[in-house]
Amino acid sequence: MDLVDLIQEKRFFGQEFLAWLWYKSEQRGGSVEVPGVGDVLVVFEKHMLLEFGEGEANEKVICRGLQTELREARLGLRMGKKPEQARIRLARGDYEFSVTLTA
C-alpha cells in the first residue's frame, strides 16, 4: 500500500474529528473543555465543505453563512454527509485564532 492509498483509507478520521469538534462546541454553547488547559471557545464560522458518497458518485457541498446560519450544514450531517473542511475560530483569554481545518 502506498502513501496515497493509506491517506485515503484513514481520511475518515479527519471527518469524524470535525464532526465531533462541532458537536462538542455546540453541546456547551461554543466552549470545549481541554484537559489541563480549561475551556476553549470553538466557533464554526461562515464556511463548511461537506462530502457524500465515494468514487464517481462523490458529491461535495459548500455551506456558507454566519455561525448561526449553518443550517444547511446541519441538515447535511443529518442526511449522512461528512464534514470535509471547516473554518473555525479558537479563543482562550487574550488569544484568538482563525483556522481552516481540512479532513
BABAGU-241120 format. One record per residue: x, y, z of N, C-alpha, C in turn. Coordinates in Angstrom, 1 decimal. Layout:
% BABAGU-241120
X_Y_Z_X_Y_Z_X_Y_Z
...
This chain:
% BABAGU-241120
0.9_-1.2_0.0_0.0_0.0_0.0_0.9_1.2_0.0
0.7_2.1_-0.9_1.5_3.4_-1.0_0.9_4.4_-0.1
1.6_5.5_0.0_1.2_6.6_0.9_-0.2_7.2_0.6
-0.5_7.4_-0.7_-1.7_8.0_-1.1_-2.9_7.1_-0.7
-2.7_5.8_-0.9_-3.8_4.8_-0.5_-4.0_4.8_1.0
-2.9_4.9_1.7_-3.0_5.0_3.2_-3.8_6.2_3.7
-3.4_7.4_3.1_-4.1_8.6_3.4_-5.6_8.5_3.1
-6.0_8.0_2.0_-7.4_7.8_1.6_-8.1_6.9_2.5
-7.4_5.8_2.9_-8.0_4.8_3.8_-8.3_5.4_5.2
-7.4_6.3_5.7_-7.6_6.9_7.1_-8.2_8.2_7.1
-8.7_8.7_5.9_-9.2_10.0_5.8_-10.5_10.3_6.7
-11.2_9.2_6.9_-12.4_9.4_7.7_-12.1_9.9_9.1
-10.9_9.6_9.6_-10.5_10.1_11.0_-10.7_11.7_11.0
-10.3_12.4_10.0_-10.4_13.8_10.0_-11.8_14.3_9.9
-12.6_13.6_9.1_-14.1_13.9_9.1_-14.8_13.6_10.4
-14.4_12.5_11.0_-15.0_12.2_12.3_-14.6_13.3_13.4
-13.3_13.7_13.3_-12.8_14.7_14.3_-13.6_16.0_14.1
-13.8_16.5_12.8_-14.5_17.7_12.6_-15.9_17.6_13.1
-16.6_16.5_12.9_-18.0_16.3_13.3_-18.0_16.3_14.9
-17.1_15.6_15.5_-17.0_15.5_17.0_-16.8_16.9_17.5
-15.8_17.7_17.0_-15.5_19.0_17.5_-16.7_19.9_17.3
-17.4_19.8_16.2_-18.6_20.6_16.0_-19.7_20.3_17.1
-19.9_19.0_17.3_-20.8_18.6_18.3_-20.4_19.1_19.7
-19.2_18.9_20.1_-18.7_19.3_21.4_-18.9_20.8_21.6
-18.6_21.6_20.5_-18.7_23.0_20.7_-20.1_23.5_20.8
-21.0_22.8_20.1_-22.5_23.2_20.3_-23.1_22.7_21.5
-22.5_21.6_22.1_-23.1_21.0_23.3_-22.9_21.9_24.5
-21.9_22.7_24.5_-21.6_23.6_25.6_-21.6_25.1_25.2
-22.4_25.4_24.2_-22.5_26.8_23.8_-21.2_27.4_23.2
-20.5_26.6_22.5_-19.2_27.1_21.9_-18.0_26.8_22.7
-18.1_26.3_23.9_-17.0_26.1_24.8_-16.6_24.6_24.8
-15.3_24.3_24.6_-14.9_22.9_24.7_-13.8_22.8_25.8
-14.0_21.9_26.7_-13.1_21.7_27.8_-11.9_20.9_27.3
-10.7_21.5_27.5_-9.4_20.8_27.1_-8.7_20.4_28.4
-8.5_19.1_28.7_-7.9_18.7_29.9_-6.5_19.4_30.1
-6.3_19.9_31.3_-5.0_20.6_31.6_-4.9_22.0_31.1
-5.9_22.5_30.3_-5.9_23.8_29.8_-7.1_24.6_30.3
-8.3_24.0_30.3_-9.5_24.6_30.6_-10.4_24.8_29.4
-11.4_25.7_29.5_-12.3_25.9_28.4_-11.7_26.7_27.3
-12.0_26.3_26.0_-11.5_27.0_24.8_-12.8_27.3_24.0
-12.9_28.5_23.5_-14.1_28.8_22.7_-13.8_28.2_21.3
-14.7_27.5_20.8_-14.6_26.9_19.4_-15.8_27.2_18.7
-15.7_28.1_17.6_-16.9_28.5_16.9_-16.7_28.2_15.4
-17.6_27.4_14.9_-17.6_27.1_13.4_-18.2_28.3_12.7
-17.4_28.9_11.8_-17.8_30.1_11.1_-17.9_30.0_9.6
-18.9_30.7_9.1_-19.0_31.1_7.7_-18.8_30.0_6.6
-18.0_29.0_6.8_-17.7_28.1_5.7_-17.5_26.7_6.1
-18.2_25.8_5.5_-18.1_24.4_5.7_-18.3_23.6_4.4
-17.4_22.7_4.2_-17.5_21.8_3.0_-17.9_20.4_3.4
-19.0_19.9_2.9_-19.5_18.6_3.2_-19.3_17.7_2.0
-19.1_16.4_2.3_-18.9_15.4_1.3_-19.8_14.2_1.5
-20.3_13.7_0.4_-21.1_12.5_0.5_-20.8_11.6_-0.7
-20.8_10.3_-0.4_-20.5_9.3_-1.5_-19.1_9.0_-1.7
-18.8_8.1_-2.6_-17.4_7.7_-2.9_-17.2_7.5_-4.4
-16.0_7.6_-4.8_-15.6_7.4_-6.2_-16.3_8.4_-7.1
-16.9_7.9_-8.2_-17.6_8.8_-9.2_-18.9_9.4_-8.6
-19.4_8.7_-7.6_-20.7_9.2_-7.0_-20.4_10.2_-5.9
-19.2_10.7_-5.8_-18.8_11.6_-4.7_-19.4_13.0_-5.0
-20.0_13.6_-4.0_-20.6_14.9_-4.1_-20.1_15.8_-3.0
-19.8_17.0_-3.3_-19.3_18.0_-2.3_-20.3_19.2_-2.3
-20.6_19.7_-1.1_-21.5_20.8_-1.0_-20.8_21.9_-0.1
-20.8_23.1_-0.6_-20.2_24.2_0.2_-21.3_24.9_0.9
-21.2_25.1_2.2_-22.2_25.8_3.0_-21.5_27.1_3.6
-22.2_28.2_3.3_-21.6_29.5_3.8_-22.7_30.2_4.5
-22.3_31.0_5.5_-23.2_31.8_6.2_-22.6_32.1_7.6
-23.3_32.9_8.4_-22.9_33.2_9.7_-22.9_31.9_10.6
-22.3_31.9_11.7_-22.2_30.7_12.6_-23.6_30.2_12.9
-24.5_31.1_13.1_-25.9_30.6_13.4_-26.7_30.2_12.2
-26.1_30.5_11.0_-26.8_30.2_9.8_-26.3_29.0_9.1
-25.5_28.1_9.7_-25.0_26.9_9.1_-26.1_25.8_9.1
-27.3_26.2_8.9_-28.4_25.3_8.9_-28.3_24.2_7.8
-27.8_24.6_6.7_-27.7_23.7_5.6_-26.6_22.6_5.9
-25.6_23.0_6.6_-24.6_22.0_7.0_-25.1_21.1_8.1
-25.9_21.6_9.0_-26.6_20.7_10.0_-27.5_19.7_9.3
-28.3_20.2_8.4_-29.1_19.3_7.6_-28.3_18.3_6.8
-27.2_18.7_6.3_-26.4_17.8_5.5_-25.8_16.6_6.4
-25.4_17.0_7.6_-25.0_16.0_8.6_-26.1_14.9_8.9
-27.3_15.4_9.0_-28.4_14.5_9.3_-28.7_13.6_8.1
-28.3_14.0_6.9_-28.5_13.2_5.7_-27.3_12.3_5.4
-26.3_12.3_6.3_-25.2_11.4_6.1_-24.0_12.0_5.5
-24.0_13.3_5.2_-22.9_14.0_4.6_-21.8_14.2_5.7
-20.6_14.2_5.3_-19.5_14.3_6.3_-18.7_15.6_6.1
-18.3_16.3_7.2_-17.5_17.5_7.1_-16.2_17.2_6.5
-15.8_17.9_5.5_-14.5_17.7_4.8_-13.6_18.9_5.1
-14.2_20.1_5.4_-13.4_21.3_5.7_-14.3_22.3_6.4
-13.7_23.0_7.4_-14.4_23.9_8.2_-13.5_25.1_8.6
-14.1_26.3_8.6_-13.4_27.5_9.1_-13.8_27.6_10.6
-12.8_27.6_11.5_-13.1_27.6_12.9_-12.3_28.7_13.6
-13.0_29.4_14.6_-12.3_30.4_15.4_-12.1_29.7_16.8
-10.9_29.8_17.3_-10.5_29.3_18.6_-10.1_30.5_19.4
-10.5_30.5_20.7_-10.2_31.7_21.6_-10.1_31.2_23.0
-9.1_31.7_23.7_-8.9_31.5_25.1_-8.1_32.7_25.7
-8.7_33.3_26.7_-8.1_34.5_27.2_-7.9_35.6_26.2
-6.7_36.1_26.1_-6.4_37.2_25.1_-6.0_36.6_23.8
-6.0_35.3_23.6_-5.5_34.7_22.4_-6.7_34.3_21.5
-6.6_34.6_20.2_-7.7_34.2_19.3_-7.1_33.9_18.0
-7.5_32.7_17.4_-7.0_32.3_16.1_-8.2_31.8_15.2
-8.0_32.1_13.9_-9.0_31.6_13.0_-8.2_30.6_12.1
-8.8_29.4_11.9_-8.1_28.4_11.1_-9.1_27.7_10.2
-8.6_27.1_9.1_-9.4_26.3_8.3_-8.8_24.9_8.4
-9.6_24.0_8.9_-9.2_22.6_9.0_-9.8_21.7_7.9
-9.0_20.9_7.3_-9.4_20.0_6.2_-9.1_18.6_6.7
-10.1_17.7_6.5_-10.0_16.3_6.9_-9.0_15.6_6.1
